[in-house]
Every structure is written in C-alpha cells, then in structure tokens.
C-alpha cells in the first residue's frame, strides 16, 4: 500500500534546450561543484597568506583530473566489457556514466600534478581538496536526484520517493538525498576542523583522511539499501560501490593515524617562498 505522504518525483532532467543542445540539471550540479571548489580554494589561499593564483592552477588540474577520472571510472568499473569493445564511446559523455570513485582517483592524480607544478606540499593540497570534494559530492548527488537515478529499495517511510519517470509505482529510498546529507555533514565537520581547530596546519593529512572516511563510509553503508546499478552486482556479496569504497576507507583511517606522526608535520607550504613570489609579481 502506498504511503499517502510519499513524494511523486517526475522531474524533467533537462533544464532547458536550445535546438539540439540540452542543458541538464546533472551537468549544472557538476559545474556548481567545480565552481564552489574554486571558491573554497581561493578562500583557503587568502586565509593562509598564499598566492591566489594557486587556486587557479589547482582549478585546472583538479577539474580535469576529476572529470576524466569519473568518466574512466564508470567505464572501467561498471561497463568494462562494453567499453573495451567500443573505446571511442568513452568520449560519448551524453550517454551518461560518471563514477565517484574514479573521480576521487582522478582528483588525487590531478592534485599531485598541481603540487609538482607549483612546488606545494602534496598533503597540503589533499587536505584542502577534501573539504571541497565533500560539498561537491553533495551537489552531484542532487544532480542524480534530478536524473531520477541511483535510488534505493522500496520503503514505507513518509519521505519515500516514487520515481514516476522510471515507471516506478511504489516509494523508494531517496538514497541520493541520504548521501548528499552525509556529505554536507562531513563538509561542516571539516570546515570546523580547518578554521576553528587549525588541523590543516597542526596535523597535515588529518582533513584528507577524515574526508575519505566521511564520504566513503557513508557511501558503503547507504549501498545496503540502494538498488544495484548493474545486473552483475546481483550475484555479489557486496555492491561494486562498497568494494571500491573499502580501500578509500582504509586509506582515510591510515591518514588520520599518520597525521599525528612527527614526519607529517613538515608538510606545510614555505610561506617565505610564496611571499617572495607574490612580492615579485606585484613589482611587475
């Protein structure tokens, strides 16, 4: 029996179109995630007395790494058999398919390139990007909601969503909202750790580790009430998303523990070096 309080969700995923060009909510949430990430990185640089140009550099490396990683992650983790036979279809992003675990890996690689280019400590970047990743992940999950995708199993709870666009007739767990709320909570905790408790400077690696645990532990738990994304997951003890989350959770816990190590405390930017660069630029 349908709960009378259930929400009938039948939103058109296309915000507007101009001829054959469609602007979708999902793409907009990705743009918002990247844009807000740039805003946060700029604020962090100002707060720490670093060159704001670092944020612009980080924007390109991290954005490209995240998008490429998200696409490749979906193709390799969820549709490998298809894309190994049709490799050019990897470029066809209009068919959808972005994976958060691939995005995380791409972001980590992009940040490594950024750190090498700008002579910045790698851990410094990982800590700051972890904060941006949590709010970015929340934006993208709302994009999944607008696409009526990646939702959960049937529920009789009053906040269940009936995804009518997919032909559903019973309420389902809106797992996109569950994940988004967990990411927003993680974002709030990381911001508190960064600004009030100065963990980014006192314990390099702490914010990165806590961010990984917050994002991927919540993902791991919520997967238990989520519908399988692919048919091959039906025969698995754990969902693909859970298997992929385990290494990130382990890495996160390890980073939190190692952040108390004396060796990690040297991974802070050389403020004198960046102050000199800023002064030299102002003379020009």
LUMPA-775957 format. One record per atom (N, C-alpha, C): x, y, z; atom name; residue in one letter. Coordinates in steps of 0.05 Angstrom, whole numbers. Example, Ala and Ser with C-alpha at 12.3 -4.5 7.8 and 13.67 -1.06 7.14 Angstrom:
<rs>
((264 -114 156) N a) ((246 -90 156) CA a) ((264 -66 156) C a) ((257 -45 142) N s) ((273 -21 143) CA s) ((258 1 157) C s) 
</rs>
This chain:
<rs>
((17 -24 0) N x) ((0 0 0) CA x) ((17 25 0) C x) ((11 44 -18) N x) ((28 68 -20) CA x) ((23 87 3) C x) ((44 97 15) N x) ((42 116 36) CA x) ((32 143 24) C x) ((10 154 35) N x) ((-1 178 23) CA x) ((18 202 25) C x) ((39 200 42) N x) ((58 222 45) CA x) ((81 220 25) C x) ((82 198 10) N x) ((104 194 -9) CA x) ((105 216 -30) C x) ((129 222 -39) N x) ((133 244 -58) CA x) ((134 232 -86) C x) ((116 240 -104) N x) ((117 231 -131) CA x) ((137 249 -146) C x) ((159 237 -155) N x) ((181 251 -167) CA x) ((181 246 -197) C x) ((175 267 -212) N x) ((173 265 -242) CA x) ((185 290 -255) C x) ((210 296 -247) N x) ((223 320 -256) CA x) ((238 314 -283) C x) ((234 332 -302) N x) ((249 330 -327) CA x) ((278 336 -322) C x) ((296 318 -329) N x) ((325 323 -323) CA x) ((337 345 -340) C x) ((323 354 -361) N x) ((333 375 -378) CA x) ((322 402 -368) C x) ((340 420 -361) N x) ((332 446 -350) CA x) ((321 463 -373) C x) ((335 464 -395) N x) ((325 477 -420) CA x) ((342 468 -443) C x) ((332 473 -467) N x) ((346 464 -491) CA x) ((346 486 -512) C x) ((367 488 -527) N x) ((369 507 -549) CA x) ((375 490 -574) C x) ((355 486 -590) N x) ((358 468 -613) CA x) ((364 440 -603) C x) ((386 428 -612) N x) ((393 401 -604) CA x) ((411 401 -579) C x) ((417 425 -569) N x) ((434 427 -546) CA x) ((417 427 -520) C x) ((422 409 -503) N x) ((408 407 -478) CA x) ((425 415 -454) C x) ((414 430 -436) N x) ((427 437 -411) CA x) ((413 422 -389) C x) ((427 403 -377) N x) ((415 385 -357) CA x) ((422 394 -329) C x) ((405 387 -310) N x) ((410 393 -282) CA x) ((436 380 -273) C x) ((440 355 -283) N x) ((463 340 -274) CA x) ((489 354 -282) C x) ((490 364 -307) N x) ((514 379 -315) CA x) ((517 405 -299) C x) ((494 417 -293) N x) ((495 442 -277) CA x) ((506 437 -249) C x) ((498 414 -237) N x) ((508 408 -210) CA x) ((538 403 -211) C x) ((548 390 -232) N x) ((577 387 -235) CA x) ((591 414 -237) C x) ((580 432 -253) N x) ((592 459 -256) CA x) ((592 473 -229) C x) ((570 470 -213) N x) ((569 483 -187) CA x) ((589 471 -168) C x) ((593 445 -170) N x) ((613 432 -153) CA x) ((641 442 -159) C x) ((648 444 -184) N x) ((674 454 -192) CA x) ((678 483 -185) C x) ((657 499 -190) N x) ((658 528 -185) CA x) ((661 533 -155) C x) ((646 519 -138) N x) ((648 523 -109) CA x) ((675 513 -99) C x) ((685 493 -112) N x) ((712 483 -104) CA x) ((733 505 -109) C x) ((731 519 -131) N x) ((750 541 -137) CA x) ((747 563 -116) C x) ((722 569 -109) N x) ((716 590 -89) CA x) ((729 583 -62) C x) ((726 558 -54) N x) ((738 549 -29) CA x) ((768 550 -29) C x) ((780 540 -51) N x) ((809 540 -53) CA x) ((820 569 -52) C x) ((806 587 -65) N x) ((814 616 -63) CA x) ((813 626 -35) C x) ((792 619 -21) N x) ((789 628 7) CA x) ((812 616 25) C x) ((819 591 20) N x) ((840 578 36) CA x) ((867 592 31) C x) ((872 599 6) N x) ((897 613 -1) CA x) ((898 640 13) C x) ((877 655 12) N x) ((876 681 26) CA x) ((880 677 56) C x) ((866 658 67) N x) ((867 653 96) CA x) ((896 647 105) C x) ((911 634 88) N x) ((938 625 95) CA x) ((960 643 84) C x) ((952 665 72) N x) ((972 683 61) CA x) ((987 673 37) C x) ((974 656 21) N x) ((987 646 -3) CA x) ((977 660 -28) C x) ((991 656 -49) N x) ((983 668 -75) CA x) ((957 657 -84) C x) ((938 675 -91) N x) ((912 666 -100) CA x) ((914 652 -127) C x) ((936 657 -142) N x) ((939 643 -168) CA x) ((941 613 -164) C x) ((948 604 -140) N x) ((949 576 -135) CA x) ((922 563 -139) C x) ((901 578 -132) N x) ((874 567 -135) CA x) ((867 564 -164) C x) ((875 582 -181) N x) ((870 580 -210) CA x) ((884 556 -221) C x) ((909 552 -213) N x) ((924 529 -222) CA x) ((911 503 -213) C x) ((904 502 -188) N x) ((891 478 -177) CA x) ((865 473 -191) C x) ((850 493 -199) N x) ((825 490 -213) CA x) ((828 473 -238) C x) ((848 479 -254) N x) ((851 465 -279) CA x) ((860 436 -275) C x) ((880 433 -258) N x) ((890 406 -253) CA x) ((869 387 -241) C x) ((856 398 -220) N x) ((837 382 -205) CA x) ((811 377 -221) C x) ((801 398 -235) N x) ((777 395 -251) CA x) ((780 374 -273) C x) ((802 377 -288) N x) ((806 357 -309) CA x) ((811 329 -298) C x) ((826 327 -277) N x) ((831 301 -265) CA x) ((805 288 -255) C x) ((788 305 -243) N x) ((763 294 -232) CA x) ((744 285 -254) C x) ((741 301 -275) N x) ((722 294 -296) CA x) ((732 270 -312) C x) ((758 270 -319) N x) ((769 247 -333) CA x) ((768 222 -316) C x) ((775 224 -291) N x) ((774 201 -273) CA x) ((746 190 -269) C x) ((726 209 -267) N x) ((699 200 -263) CA x) ((688 184 -287) C x) ((695 194 -311) N x) ((686 180 -335) CA x) ((700 153 -338) C x) ((727 153 -335) N x) ((741 128 -338) CA x) ((733 108 -316) C x) ((728 118 -292) N x) ((720 101 -271) CA x) ((694 86 -277) C x) ((675 100 -288) N x) ((650 87 -296) CA x) ((655 66 -317) C x) ((670 73 -337) N x) ((675 55 -360) CA x) ((690 30 -351) C x) ((709 33 -332) N x) ((725 10 -324) CA x) ((712 -6 -302) C x) ((698 7 -283) N x) ((687 -7 -260) CA x) ((659 -19 -266) C x) ((643 -6 -283) N x) ((616 -14 -286) CA x) ((608 -24 -314) C x) ((623 -17 -335) N x) ((616 -25 -362) CA x) ((641 -33 -377) C x) ((659 -47 -364) N x) ((685 -53 -377) CA x) ((682 -69 -403) C x) ((665 -90 -402) N x) ((661 -107 -426) CA x) ((652 -91 -450) C x) ((634 -72 -446) N x) ((624 -56 -468) CA x) ((646 -37 -479) C x) ((658 -22 -461) N x) ((677 -1 -469) CA x) ((704 -12 -480) C x) ((711 -36 -471) N x) ((735 -48 -482) CA x) ((731 -55 -512) C x) ((706 -60 -519) N x) ((699 -66 -547) CA x) ((692 -41 -563) C x) ((684 -19 -549) N x) ((677 6 -562) CA x) ((691 29 -548) C x) ((718 30 -550) N x) ((733 50 -535) CA x) ((726 79 -542) C x) ((718 84 -566) N x) ((712 112 -574) CA x) ((686 122 -559) C x) ((670 103 -550) N x) ((645 111 -536) CA x) ((652 123 -509) C x) ((676 119 -499) N x) ((684 132 -474) CA x) ((681 162 -476) C x) ((686 173 -500) N x) ((684 202 -504) CA x) ((655 211 -506) C x) ((636 193 -509) N x) ((608 200 -512) CA x) ((595 204 -485) C x) ((601 226 -472) N x) ((591 231 -445) CA x) ((561 237 -445) C x) ((549 242 -468) N x) ((520 248 -469) CA x) ((504 223 -461) C x) ((516 200 -463) N x) ((503 175 -455) CA x) ((504 171 -424) C x) ((517 189 -411) N x) ((519 187 -381) CA x) ((541 169 -373) C x) ((544 166 -347) N x) ((564 148 -336) CA x) ((588 162 -324) C x) ((585 169 -298) N x) ((607 181 -283) CA x) ((608 167 -256) C x) ((632 160 -247) N x) ((635 145 -222) CA x) ((650 161 -201) C x) ((639 162 -177) N x) ((652 179 -156) CA x) ((679 168 -148) C x) ((682 141 -148) N x) ((709 130 -141) CA x) ((730 138 -161) C x) ((722 137 -187) N x) ((740 146 -208) CA x) ((747 176 -205) C x) ((726 191 -198) N x) ((730 220 -194) CA x) ((750 225 -171) C x) ((749 209 -150) N x) ((767 212 -128) CA x) ((796 206 -136) C x) ((799 184 -151) N x) ((826 177 -161) CA x) ((837 199 -180) C x) ((820 208 -198) N x) ((828 229 -217) CA x) ((836 255 -202) C x) ((821 261 -181) N x) ((827 285 -165) CA x) ((854 283 -151) C x) ((859 259 -141) N x) ((885 254 -127) CA x) ((908 257 -146) C x) ((905 246 -171) N x) ((926 248 -191) CA x) ((930 277 -200) C x) ((907 291 -205) N x) ((909 319 -214) CA x) ((922 336 -193) C x) ((916 330 -167) N x) ((928 346 -146) CA x) ((958 341 -144) C x) ((967 316 -149) N x) ((995 310 -149) CA x) ((1010 326 -171) C x) ((998 328 -194) N x) ((1009 344 -216) CA x) ((1010 374 -208) C x) ((989 383 -195) N x) ((988 411 -186) CA x) ((1010 416 -166) C x) ((1014 398 -147) N x) ((1034 402 -126) CA x) ((1062 403 -138) C x) ((1068 385 -158) N x) ((1094 386 -171) CA x) ((1098 412 -187) C x) ((1078 421 -200) N x) ((1080 445 -217) CA x) ((1085 469 -200) C x) ((1072 471 -177) N x) ((1073 495 -160) CA x) ((1091 493 -135) C x) ((1105 471 -134) N x) ((1124 466 -111) CA x) ((1109 469 -84) C x) ((1086 456 -83) N x) ((1070 456 -59) CA x) ((1070 428 -46) C x) ((1069 426 -20) N x) ((1068 400 -7) CA x) ((1042 385 -15) C x) ((1045 361 -23) N x) ((1022 345 -33) CA x) ((1001 343 -12) C x) ((1008 339 13) N x) ((989 336 35) CA x) ((973 361 39) C x) ((986 384 35) N x) ((971 409 37) CA x) ((947 410 18) C x) ((952 403 -6) N x) ((931 403 -26) CA x) ((910 382 -20) C x) ((918 358 -12) N x) ((899 337 -6) CA x) ((880 345 17) C x) ((890 358 37) N x) ((873 367 59) CA x) ((853 387 50) C x) ((861 406 34) N x) ((842 427 25) CA x) ((822 417 5) C x) ((831 400 -13) N x) ((813 390 -34) CA x) ((792 371 -22) C x) ((799 358 1) N x) ((779 341 14) CA x) ((755 357 23) C x) ((759 381 32) N x) ((737 398 40) CA x) ((719 404 16) C x) ((732 412 -6) N x) ((717 419 -30) CA x) ((702 395 -41) C x) ((715 371 -39) N x) ((703 347 -50) CA x) ((677 339 -36) C x) ((675 344 -10) N x) ((651 337 4) CA x) ((627 353 -5) C x) ((630 379 -8) N x) ((608 396 -17) CA x) ((602 391 -46) C x) ((623 385 -62) N x) ((620 379 -90) CA x) ((604 353 -93) C x) ((610 333 -77) N x) ((596 308 -78) CA x) ((566 312 -72) C x) ((560 330 -53) N x) ((532 335 -47) CA x) ((517 347 -71) C x) ((530 366 -85) N x) ((518 378 -109) CA x) ((512 356 -129) C x) ((531 338 -134) N x) ((528 318 -155) CA x) ((506 298 -148) C x) ((503 292 -122) N x) ((482 274 -114) CA x) ((454 286 -119) C x) ((452 312 -115) N x) ((427 325 -122) CA x) ((422 324 -153) C x) ((444 324 -168) N x) ((441 320 -196) CA x) ((431 293 -203) C x) ((440 272 -188) N x) ((430 245 -191) CA x) ((400 244 -185) C x) ((391 259 -165) N x) ((363 261 -159) CA x) ((347 272 -182) C x) ((357 294 -194) N x) ((343 306 -216) CA x) ((342 287 -240) C x) ((361 269 -242) N x) ((361 249 -264) CA x) ((344 224 -257) C x) ((333 224 -233) N x) ((318 200 -223) CA x) ((335 175 -226) C x) ((359 176 -215) N x) ((377 153 -218) CA x) ((391 147 -191) C x) ((402 123 -189) N x) ((417 115 -165) CA x) ((400 118 -140) C x) ((376 107 -140) N x) ((359 109 -117) CA x) ((358 81 -103) C x) ((344 81 -81) N x) ((344 57 -64) CA x) ((321 37 -68) C x) ((318 20 -49) N x) ((298 -1 -50) CA x) ((271 10 -40) C x) ((250 -5 -43) N x) ((223 4 -34) CA x) ((223 10 -4) C x) ((207 30 4) N x) ((205 37 32) CA x) ((177 47 38) C x) ((168 44 62) N x) ((142 55 70) CA x) ((146 79 88) C x) ((170 89 89) N x) ((175 114 105) CA x) ((162 138 91) C x) ((154 158 106) N x) ((139 180 95) CA x) ((154 197 75) C x) ((181 195 75) N x) ((196 212 56) CA x) ((205 196 32) C x) ((193 173 27) N x) ((199 157 3) CA x) ((192 172 -22) C x) ((207 167 -44) N x) ((202 180 -70) CA x) ((192 159 -90) C x) ((171 166 -104) N x) ((161 149 -126) CA x) ((173 161 -152) C x) ((193 147 -163) N x) ((206 157 -187) CA x) ((190 150 -212) C x) ((169 166 -216) N x) ((150 160 -237) CA x) ((162 160 -265) C x) ((183 176 -269) N x) ((195 178 -295) CA x) ((208 151 -303) C x) ((215 135 -284) N x) ((226 109 -289) CA x) ((205 87 -288) C x) ((180 94 -286) N x) ((159 75 -285) CA x) ((154 62 -258) C x) ((166 73 -237) N x) ((162 62 -210) CA x) ((134 70 -200) C x) ((122 52 -185) N x) ((95 57 -174) CA x) ((95 56 -144) C x) ((118 48 -132) N x) ((120 48 -103) CA x) ((142 67 -94) C x) ((141 75 -69) N x) ((161 94 -59) CA x) ((188 80 -54) C x) ((209 93 -61) N x) ((237 83 -58) CA x) ((252 101 -39) C x) ((273 90 -27) N x) ((291 106 -11) CA x) ((305 127 -29) C x) ((303 153 -23) N x) ((318 173 -38) CA x) ((347 173 -29) C x) ((362 153 -37) N x) ((389 150 -27) CA x) ((407 172 -37) C x) ((400 186 -58) N x) ((416 209 -67) CA x) ((415 230 -45) C x) ((392 234 -33) N x) ((390 254 -12) CA x) ((405 245 13) C x) ((403 220 19) N x) ((417 209 43) CA x) ((447 215 40) C x) ((458 208 17) N x) ((487 212 12) CA x) ((494 242 13) C x) ((477 258 0) N x) ((483 287 0) CA x) ((483 298 28) C x) ((465 290 45) N x) ((464 300 73) CA x) ((489 291 88) C x) ((498 266 83) N x) ((522 256 96) CA x) ((547 272 88) C x) ((548 279 62) N x) ((570 295 52) CA x) ((569 323 63) C x) ((545 334 66) N x) ((543 361 77) CA x) ((552 361 106) C x) ((545 340 121) N x) ((553 338 149) CA x) ((584 336 150) C x) ((596 319 132) N x) ((625 317 132) CA x) ((638 344 125) C x) ((626 358 106) N x) ((636 385 99) CA x) ((636 403 123) C x) ((614 403 139) N x) ((613 420 162) CA x) ((634 413 183) C x) ((639 387 187) N x) ((659 378 206) CA x) ((687 387 197) C x) ((693 383 171) N x) ((719 390 160) CA x) ((724 420 162) C x) ((704 436 156) N x) ((707 465 158) CA x) ((712 474 187) C x) ((699 461 206) N x) ((704 466 234) CA x) ((733 458 242) C x) ((741 436 232) N x) ((769 427 238) CA x) ((789 445 226) C x) ((783 456 202) N x) ((802 473 188) CA x) ((804 501 201) C x) ((781 514 205) N x) ((781 542 215) CA x) ((784 544 245) C x) ((769 528 260) N x) ((769 531 289) CA x) ((793 517 302) C x) ((799 493 292) N x) ((820 477 306) CA x) ((846 476 290) C x) ((847 488 267) N x) ((872 491 251) CA x) ((885 464 246) C x) ((869 444 240) N x) ((880 417 236) CA x) ((897 415 211) C x) ((891 432 191) N x) ((906 431 166) CA x) ((935 438 170) C x) ((941 455 190) N x) ((969 462 196) CA x) ((981 445 218) C x) ((965 439 239) N x) ((975 423 261) CA x) ((980 394 254) C x) ((962 383 239) N x) ((964 354 232) CA x) ((958 350 202) C x) ((978 356 185) N x) ((975 351 156) CA x) ((966 322 151) C x) ((946 319 134) N x) ((936 293 127) CA x) ((910 287 142) C x) ((905 301 164) N x) ((881 295 181) CA x) ((855 301 165) C x) ((854 324 152) N x) ((830 332 138) CA x) ((824 313 115) C x) ((845 305 101) N x) ((843 287 78) CA x) ((832 260 88) C x) ((844 250 109) N x) ((836 224 120) CA x) ((807 225 130) C x) ((800 245 145) N x) ((773 248 155) CA x) ((753 251 133) C x) ((760 265 111) N x) ((743 268 88) CA x) ((737 242 74) C x) ((758 226 71) N x) ((755 200 58) CA x) ((737 182 74) C x) ((741 181 101) N x) ((724 165 118) CA x) ((695 175 117) C x) ((691 201 118) N x) ((664 212 118) CA x) ((649 206 93) C x) ((662 209 70) N x) ((650 205 44) CA x) ((644 175 39) C x) ((665 159 41) N x) ((663 131 32) CA x) ((651 112 52) C x) ((653 119 78) N x) ((639 102 98) CA x) ((609 106 95) C x) ((600 131 91) N x) ((572 136 87) CA x) ((562 122 61) C x) ((579 123 40) N x) ((572 110 15) CA x) ((570 80 20) C x) ((588 68 35) N x) ((588 40 40) CA x) ((562 31 54) C x) ((554 46 74) N x) ((531 39 90) CA x) ((505 42 73) C x) ((503 64 59) N x) ((479 70 44) CA x) ((475 51 21) C x) ((497 39 11) N x) ((495 19 -11) CA x) ((477 -4 -3) C x) ((474 -10 23) N x) ((458 -33 32) CA x) ((429 -29 25) C x) ((419 -5 22) N x) ((391 -1 15) CA x) ((388 11 -13) C x) ((409 10 -29) N x) ((409 21 -56) CA x) ((405 -2 -76) C x) ((389 4 -97) N x) ((386 -15 -118) CA x) ((412 -19 -133) C x) ((418 -43 -143) N x) ((442 -48 -159) CA x) ((442 -30 -184) C x) ((465 -19 -190) N x) ((467 -2 -214) CA x) ((470 -20 -239) C x) ((482 -43 -236) N x) ((486 -61 -259) CA x) ((478 -89 -251) C x) ((469 -105 -270) N x) ((459 -132 -265) CA x) ((480 -150 -252) C x) ((506 -146 -259) N x) ((526 -164 -248) CA x) ((529 -162 -218) C x) ((519 -140 -206) N x) ((520 -136 -178) CA x) ((501 -154 -162) C x) ((481 -165 -176) N x) ((462 -182 -163) CA x) ((474 -207 -151) C x) ((496 -216 -162) N x) ((510 -241 -153) CA x) ((533 -235 -134) C x) ((536 -210 -126) N x) ((559 -202 -110) CA x) ((551 -200 -80) C x) ((569 -208 -62) N x) ((564 -205 -34) CA x) ((561 -176 -25) C x) ((578 -159 -37) N x) ((577 -131 -33) CA x) ((573 -117 -60) C x) ((561 -94 -60) N x) ((558 -78 -85) CA x) ((585 -69 -94) C x) ((587 -63 -120) N x) ((612 -53 -131) CA x) ((621 -28 -116) C x) ((602 -10 -111) N x) ((608 14 -96) CA x) ((620 9 -69) C x) ((611 -12 -56) N x) ((622 -19 -30) CA x) ((651 -30 -32) C x) ((655 -48 -51) N x) ((683 -58 -55) CA x) ((702 -35 -62) C x) ((693 -16 -78) N x) ((711 6 -86) CA x) ((715 25 -63) C x) ((696 26 -44) N x) ((698 45 -21) CA x) ((718 35 0) C x) ((721 9 2) N x) ((737 -2 24) CA x) ((766 9 23) C x) ((780 9 0) N x) ((808 20 0) CA x) ((809 49 9) C x) ((788 65 1) N x) ((788 93 9) CA x) ((784 96 39) C x) ((767 79 51) N x) ((762 80 80) CA x) ((788 73 95) C x) ((801 51 86) N x) ((826 43 98) CA x) ((847 65 96) C x) ((849 76 72) N x) ((869 98 69) CA x) ((862 122 87) C x) ((836 128 89) N x) ((828 150 106) CA x) ((835 146 135) C x) ((830 122 146) N x) ((837 116 173) CA x) ((867 118 177) C x) ((882 107 158) N x) ((912 108 159) CA x) ((922 136 159) C x) ((910 154 143) N x) ((919 182 142) CA x) ((913 196 168) C x) ((890 191 180) N x) ((884 203 206) CA x) ((904 195 227) C x) ((911 169 228) N x) ((931 160 247) CA x) ((959 172 241) C x) ((967 172 216) N x) ((993 182 209) CA x) ((995 212 212) C x) ((973 226 212) N x) ((974 255 214) CA x) ((985 264 241) C x) ((985 246 261) N x) ((997 252 287) CA x) ((1027 246 288) C x) ((1037 236 266) N x) ((1066 230 264) CA x) ((1082 255 260) C x) ((1105 256 273) N x) ((1122 280 271) CA x) ((1132 284 242) C x) ((1134 262 226) N x) ((1143 265 199) CA x) ((1124 280 182) C x) ((1098 278 187) N x) ((1078 292 171) CA x) ((1076 322 177) C x) ((1087 330 200) N x) ((1083 358 208) CA x) ((1100 377 192) C x) ((1118 367 176) N x) ((1135 384 159) CA x) ((1122 391 132) C x) ((1098 379 127) N x) ((1085 382 101) CA x) ((1067 407 101) C x) ((1079 430 104) N x) ((1065 455 103) CA x) ((1079 473 83) C x) ((1065 491 70) N x) ((1077 508 49) CA x) ((1099 526 61) C x) ((1119 532 44) N x) ((1140 551 51) CA x) ((1129 579 47) C x) ((1120 591 68) N x) ((1107 617 65) CA x) ((1126 639 55) C x) ((1152 636 63) N x) ((1172 656 53) CA x) ((1175 654 23) C x) ((1175 630 13) N x) ((1177 626 -16) CA x) ((1154 639 -31) C x) ((1130 634 -21) N x) ((1106 644 -34) CA x) ((1103 674 -30) C x) ((1112 684 -8) N x) ((1111 713 -3) CA x) ((1130 727 -22) C x) ((1153 715 -27) N x) ((1172 727 -46) CA x) ((1161 727 -74) C x) ((1147 705 -81) N x) ((1135 703 -108) CA x) ((1114 724 -111) C x) ((1097 728 -90) N x) ((1076 748 -91) CA x) ((1088 776 -93) C x) ((1110 782 -79) N x) ((1123 808 -80) CA x) ((1135 814 -107) C x) ((1147 793 -119) N x) ((1159 796 -145) CA x) ((1138 802 -166) C x) ((1115 789 -164) N x) ((1094 794 -183) CA x) ((1083 822 -180) C x) ((1081 832 -155) N x) ((1070 859 -151) CA x) ((1088 880 -163) C x) ((1114 875 -163) N x) ((1133 894 -175) CA x) ((1130 896 -205) C x) ((1122 873 -217) N x) ((1118 873 -246) CA x) ((1093 889 -254) C x) 
</rs>
